[in-house]
Amino acid sequence: MKMIELHIIQSFPVTCLNRDDLGSPKSATFGGVERARVSSQCWKRAIRIQAKEKQEGMFDGKRGHFWAEKLEKAIIECGIDPMKAKDASEAMATFLGKKNSKYKEGHKTEVALYFSPGEINLIAGEVANILKEGKKIDPDKGSLKKVINKTMPKDLADIAIFGRMVADDHTLMLEGAANFSHAISTHKVSNEIDFFSAVDDLKPEDSEGAGHIGTLEFNSACYYRYIGINLDLLCDKDHLAHFTREELEKVLKSFVRSCLEANPVARKNSMFGYTRPDYVLGLCRKGQPLSLANAFEKPVRPNENGYVEKSAKALKEHFKKMKATWGIETNVEKEISTVAIDKTNAEKEIPIVGIDEFVTSLLGGVGNE
């Protein structure tokens, strides 16, 4: 398979990027020590939202429980009586995601569904045609996939990249073309506790004490992230084969840039930690996806410049060993780097470029296949 892969080193100050069920920063044990962790799902959502802003009209998929309302409106716009549209939309939504019987105020599915507006309009059009023929809506497995495949919409690039699961209709499931690792710190990390208090501006002058006190957990860490996109899968008939070459390039440019620029937004107002990657190794190559996380199985120890420089160096050295040992070949290798890295013993210098040239170079390695 042909891949575009991003190996990212990114440092964050005081933050809680991704919380567990107790409100603490997520963590994991790797190499025998505790690491800071950000789940792939957390970062994927940030990337999806950013990509939508960059390429409007191609990343319009939405995930939620209230598709019946959207479908009902789309069926009415096809000229169907509102009552019939309501019944039909609820039948379709129940078929797709099972009705949540505990929710009394409207039609809510048990599971969150992931569709693009274009797909909903196609389903609504097919439902409207059935109703106009005087037939009853009785969805059967496989029917919706056939409807969508009649004319694949142009607004499902994010669904093609991130994938979709629909438990009650396996024909609607779509394997995502992209792979995302959980981000883990390249070094040992222990969470810390912030004790805070808030002043009550309106309390009586003779009243002592704070208006509110509490604690929050946080950490600071330098993370390794991996993102890979299977170009062969992305371009097959079930994904974006109906896109033109120009449209596909727009999708990939928006996706790659969003991968590098998007950040999780948890506690963004109280622990603002919006940063950009300090080092990125970008590859275009053929072969199986390959994480370089084992570059940090031995935790990085800081020098006078912190963790980033040594983490980037460890990543480069590990990749060099992997190429020599496993015969890994690349079409394109590019770096984005804000740190000085010793290249004396490097097999060859990898050009350090800006974001625009970085993305253009990676797409150039795709060729005309």
C-alpha positions as CSV (number, residue, x, y, z in Angstrom):
1,M,0.0,0.0,0.0
2,K,1.1,3.6,-0.6
3,M,1.2,5.7,2.6
4,I,1.7,9.2,3.7
5,E,3.0,9.1,7.3
6,L,3.6,11.9,9.9
7,H,5.9,11.3,12.9
8,I,5.4,14.3,15.2
9,I,7.2,15.6,18.3
10,Q,5.2,18.2,20.1
11,S,5.7,19.8,23.5
12,F,3.0,21.2,25.7
13,P,3.3,23.4,28.9
14,V,0.8,23.1,31.8
15,T,-2.2,21.4,30.3
16,C,-4.8,18.7,30.7
17,L,-5.4,17.9,27.1
18,N,-7.4,14.8,27.6
19,R,-9.2,13.8,30.8
20,D,-10.1,10.4,32.2
21,D,-13.3,9.6,34.1
22,L,-11.9,11.2,37.3
23,G,-10.9,14.4,35.5
24,S,-7.2,13.6,35.6
25,P,-4.9,13.8,32.5
26,K,-4.9,10.4,30.8
27,S,-1.7,8.3,31.2
28,A,-0.2,5.0,30.2
29,T,2.8,2.8,31.2
30,F,5.4,2.4,28.5
31,G,9.0,1.3,28.9
32,G,8.3,0.6,32.6
33,V,7.4,4.2,33.5
34,E,4.3,6.3,33.5
35,R,3.7,8.5,30.5
36,A,1.3,11.3,29.7
37,R,-1.2,10.2,27.0
38,V,-3.8,11.8,24.7
39,S,-6.2,9.4,23.1
40,S,-6.4,9.1,19.3
41,Q,-10.2,9.9,19.5
42,C,-9.5,13.2,21.3
43,W,-7.0,14.4,18.7
44,K,-9.1,13.0,15.8
45,R,-12.0,15.3,16.7
46,A,-9.8,18.3,16.8
47,I,-8.3,17.4,13.4
48,R,-11.7,16.8,11.9
49,I,-13.1,20.2,13.1
50,Q,-10.0,22.0,11.8
51,A,-10.1,20.3,8.4
52,K,-13.7,21.3,8.0
53,E,-12.7,25.0,8.5
54,K,-9.9,24.6,6.0
55,Q,-11.9,22.8,3.2
56,E,-15.5,23.7,3.5
57,G,-17.8,21.4,1.6
58,M,-15.6,18.3,1.8
59,F,-15.4,17.6,5.5
60,D,-19.0,18.1,6.4
61,G,-19.7,14.9,8.2
62,K,-21.5,15.1,11.6
63,R,-21.8,12.5,14.4
64,G,-24.8,12.5,16.7
65,H,-28.0,10.9,18.0
66,F,-30.6,13.2,16.5
67,W,-30.5,12.4,12.8
68,A,-34.3,11.8,12.7
69,E,-34.9,15.5,12.8
70,K,-32.4,16.2,10.0
71,L,-33.9,13.4,7.9
72,E,-37.4,14.5,8.5
73,K,-36.6,18.0,7.3
74,A,-34.9,16.6,4.2
75,I,-37.9,14.4,3.4
76,I,-40.3,17.3,3.7
77,E,-38.2,19.3,1.3
78,C,-38.8,16.5,-1.2
79,G,-42.5,17.3,-1.1
80,I,-43.7,14.8,1.5
81,D,-46.5,15.5,4.0
82,P,-44.9,16.4,7.4
83,M,-46.6,13.6,9.4
84,K,-45.6,11.0,6.9
85,A,-42.1,12.4,6.8
86,K,-41.9,12.3,10.6
87,D,-42.9,8.6,10.7
88,A,-40.6,7.6,7.9
89,S,-37.6,9.5,9.4
90,E,-38.1,7.9,12.8
91,A,-38.4,4.4,11.2
92,M,-35.1,5.0,9.3
93,A,-33.3,6.4,12.4
94,T,-34.5,3.5,14.5
95,F,-33.2,1.0,11.9
96,L,-29.8,2.7,11.8
97,G,-29.1,3.3,15.5
98,K,-32.0,1.9,17.6
99,K,-34.3,4.3,19.4
100,N,-33.3,5.4,22.9
101,S,-36.5,4.6,24.8
102,K,-35.4,6.7,27.8
103,Y,-35.4,9.9,25.8
104,K,-39.0,11.3,25.8
105,E,-38.6,14.8,24.2
106,G,-37.8,13.6,20.7
107,H,-36.4,10.8,18.6
108,K,-32.9,10.0,19.8
109,T,-30.9,7.0,18.6
110,E,-29.1,4.7,21.1
111,V,-25.8,5.1,19.2
112,A,-24.2,8.1,17.6
113,L,-24.4,8.0,13.8
114,Y,-21.9,9.5,11.4
115,F,-23.2,10.9,8.1
116,S,-22.6,13.7,5.8
117,P,-25.4,16.1,4.7
118,G,-25.1,14.8,1.2
119,E,-25.7,11.2,2.3
120,I,-28.8,12.3,4.4
121,N,-30.2,14.1,1.3
122,L,-29.7,10.9,-0.8
123,I,-31.5,8.8,1.8
124,A,-34.3,11.3,2.1
125,G,-34.7,11.4,-1.7
126,E,-35.0,7.6,-1.8
127,V,-37.5,7.5,1.1
128,A,-39.6,10.3,-0.6
129,N,-39.7,8.2,-3.8
130,I,-41.0,5.2,-1.9
131,L,-43.6,7.2,-0.2
132,K,-44.7,8.8,-3.4
133,E,-45.3,5.3,-4.8
134,G,-47.6,4.6,-1.9
135,K,-45.3,2.0,-0.4
136,K,-44.5,1.6,3.3
137,I,-41.0,2.4,4.6
138,D,-39.6,-0.9,5.7
139,P,-35.8,-0.6,5.7
140,D,-33.8,-3.8,5.0
141,K,-30.1,-4.4,5.4
142,G,-28.1,-3.2,2.5
143,S,-30.7,-0.9,1.1
144,L,-29.2,2.3,2.3
145,K,-25.7,1.5,0.9
146,K,-27.3,1.0,-2.5
147,V,-29.0,4.4,-2.2
148,I,-25.8,6.2,-1.2
149,N,-23.8,4.5,-3.9
150,K,-26.1,5.7,-6.6
151,T,-24.4,9.1,-6.5
152,M,-21.6,9.4,-4.0
153,P,-21.7,12.9,-2.4
154,K,-18.7,15.2,-2.3
155,D,-18.9,16.1,1.4
156,L,-17.8,12.8,3.0
157,A,-14.0,13.2,2.9
158,D,-13.8,13.1,6.6
159,I,-15.9,9.9,6.8
160,A,-13.6,8.3,4.2
161,I,-10.6,9.3,6.3
162,F,-11.9,8.6,9.8
163,G,-14.2,5.7,9.1
164,R,-17.7,4.9,10.1
165,M,-19.3,2.1,12.2
166,V,-23.1,1.3,12.0
167,A,-23.8,-1.8,14.1
168,D,-27.2,-2.5,12.7
169,D,-26.3,-2.2,9.0
170,H,-22.8,-3.5,8.3
171,T,-23.1,-2.5,4.7
172,L,-22.8,1.1,5.9
173,M,-19.6,0.5,7.8
174,L,-16.6,2.1,6.2
175,E,-13.0,1.4,7.2
176,G,-11.1,4.7,7.8
177,A,-8.2,5.3,5.5
178,A,-6.2,6.9,8.3
179,N,-4.4,5.4,11.3
180,F,-3.9,7.4,14.5
181,S,-1.8,6.4,17.5
182,H,-2.4,7.5,21.0
183,A,0.0,10.3,21.7
184,I,2.4,9.4,24.5
185,S,5.1,11.4,26.2
186,T,8.7,10.6,25.2
187,H,9.7,10.7,28.8
188,K,8.4,9.9,32.3
189,V,5.6,12.1,33.5
190,S,3.8,12.4,36.8
191,N,0.6,14.4,37.1
192,E,0.6,17.4,39.4
193,I,-2.3,19.1,41.4
194,D,-3.2,22.7,41.2
195,F,-5.1,24.0,44.3
196,F,-7.1,27.1,43.4
197,S,-9.5,29.5,45.1
198,A,-12.0,32.1,43.8
199,V,-12.9,35.4,45.5
200,D,-16.6,36.2,46.1
201,D,-16.8,39.9,45.2
202,L,-20.2,40.3,46.8
203,K,-19.6,38.7,50.2
204,P,-20.0,40.9,53.3
205,E,-16.9,42.7,54.5
206,D,-16.9,40.8,57.8
207,S,-17.0,37.4,56.1
208,E,-13.7,35.6,55.7
209,G,-12.6,32.9,53.3
210,A,-12.8,32.2,49.6
211,G,-16.0,32.0,47.6
212,H,-14.9,28.7,46.2
213,I,-11.9,26.3,46.4
214,G,-10.9,23.3,44.5
215,T,-8.2,21.2,42.8
216,L,-7.3,20.4,39.2
217,E,-4.8,17.9,37.9
218,F,-2.4,18.8,35.1
219,N,0.9,17.8,33.6
220,S,3.4,19.1,31.0
221,A,5.0,16.8,28.4
222,C,6.7,16.3,25.1
223,Y,4.6,13.9,23.0
224,Y,5.2,11.5,20.1
225,R,2.3,11.2,17.7
226,Y,1.9,9.0,14.6
227,I,-0.6,9.6,11.8
228,G,-0.7,7.6,8.6
229,I,-3.1,7.6,5.7
230,N,-3.5,4.7,3.3
231,L,-3.7,6.3,-0.1
232,D,-4.8,3.1,-1.9
233,L,-7.8,2.7,0.5
234,L,-8.6,6.4,0.3
235,C,-8.9,6.2,-3.5
236,D,-10.9,3.0,-3.8
237,K,-14.5,2.8,-5.0
238,D,-15.9,2.7,-1.5
239,H,-14.1,5.9,-0.5
240,L,-13.0,8.8,-2.7
241,A,-12.6,7.2,-6.1
242,H,-15.3,9.6,-7.5
243,F,-13.1,12.6,-6.5
244,T,-11.0,14.2,-9.2
245,R,-7.3,14.4,-8.8
246,E,-7.6,18.1,-7.9
247,E,-10.3,17.4,-5.3
248,L,-8.2,14.6,-3.8
249,E,-5.2,16.9,-3.4
250,K,-7.4,19.5,-1.7
251,V,-8.5,16.8,0.8
252,L,-5.0,15.6,1.5
253,K,-3.6,19.1,1.9
254,S,-6.3,20.1,4.3
255,F,-6.0,16.9,6.3
256,V,-2.2,17.0,6.6
257,R,-2.2,20.6,7.6
258,S,-4.9,20.0,10.2
259,C,-3.0,17.1,11.6
260,L,-0.1,19.4,12.3
261,E,-2.1,22.5,13.5
262,A,-5.1,21.1,15.4
263,N,-4.9,20.8,19.2
264,P,-7.3,19.3,21.8
265,V,-9.2,22.1,23.5
266,A,-9.8,20.8,27.0
267,R,-9.4,23.6,29.6
268,K,-8.3,26.0,26.9
269,N,-9.4,29.0,28.9
270,S,-7.8,28.0,32.2
271,M,-4.7,26.1,30.9
272,F,-4.0,27.5,27.5
273,G,-1.5,25.2,25.8
274,Y,-2.0,25.8,22.1
275,T,1.4,24.9,20.5
276,R,2.6,23.7,17.1
277,P,4.9,20.6,16.5
278,D,8.6,21.2,17.2
279,Y,9.7,18.4,14.8
280,V,7.9,16.5,12.1
281,L,9.2,13.7,9.9
282,G,7.0,13.3,6.9
283,L,7.2,10.2,4.7
284,C,5.6,9.1,1.4
285,R,6.4,5.4,0.9
286,K,5.0,1.9,0.0
287,G,4.6,-0.7,2.7
288,Q,2.8,-1.4,6.0
289,P,2.2,1.5,8.4
290,L,5.0,1.8,10.9
291,S,5.0,3.6,14.3
292,L,8.4,4.8,15.6
293,A,7.2,4.8,19.2
294,N,9.9,2.4,20.2
295,A,12.4,5.2,19.8
296,F,11.1,6.2,23.2
297,E,10.7,2.8,24.9
298,K,13.8,4.0,26.9
299,P,12.5,7.3,28.3
300,V,14.2,10.4,27.1
301,R,16.1,12.3,29.8
302,P,16.3,16.1,29.3
303,N,19.4,18.1,28.6
304,E,19.9,21.8,29.1
305,N,17.5,22.4,26.2
306,G,14.7,20.3,27.6
307,Y,13.1,17.2,25.9
308,V,12.3,18.3,22.4
309,E,15.8,18.2,20.9
310,K,16.7,14.8,22.4
311,S,13.3,13.4,21.4
312,A,13.7,14.5,17.8
313,K,17.2,13.1,17.7
314,A,16.0,9.7,19.2
315,L,13.3,9.6,16.5
316,K,15.7,10.2,13.7
317,E,18.2,7.6,14.9
318,H,15.5,5.0,15.4
319,F,14.2,5.6,11.9
320,K,17.7,5.2,10.5
321,K,18.1,1.9,12.2
322,M,14.7,0.7,11.0
323,K,15.6,1.5,7.4
324,A,18.9,-0.3,7.6
325,T,17.5,-3.4,9.4
326,W,14.2,-3.8,7.5
327,G,15.1,-2.4,4.1
328,I,12.5,0.4,4.4
329,E,12.5,2.6,1.3
330,T,10.8,6.0,0.9
331,N,9.7,8.1,-2.0
332,V,9.8,11.3,-0.1
333,E,11.4,12.3,3.3
334,K,10.8,15.8,4.6
335,E,11.3,17.5,8.0
336,I,9.8,20.4,9.7
337,S,12.0,21.4,12.6
338,T,12.4,24.2,15.1
339,V,15.3,22.6,16.9
340,A,18.9,22.1,16.0
341,I,19.7,18.4,15.4
342,D,23.1,17.0,14.9
343,K,23.2,15.4,11.4
344,T,26.9,14.4,11.4
345,N,26.2,10.7,11.5
346,A,23.1,10.8,9.4
347,E,22.9,8.6,6.3
348,K,21.8,11.6,4.4
349,E,20.4,15.0,5.2
350,I,16.6,15.2,5.1
351,P,15.6,18.7,3.9
352,I,14.1,20.9,6.6
353,V,11.2,22.9,5.0
354,G,8.2,25.1,5.9
355,I,4.7,23.8,6.1
356,D,3.7,24.6,2.5
357,E,6.7,22.9,0.9
358,F,6.3,20.0,3.3
359,V,2.8,19.3,2.3
360,T,3.5,19.8,-1.4
361,S,6.5,17.5,-1.3
362,L,4.6,14.7,0.3
363,L,1.8,14.9,-2.2
364,G,4.4,15.0,-5.0
365,G,5.5,11.6,-3.9
366,V,2.1,10.2,-4.6
367,G,2.6,10.5,-8.3
368,N,-0.1,9.9,-10.8
369,E,-1.2,6.5,-9.7
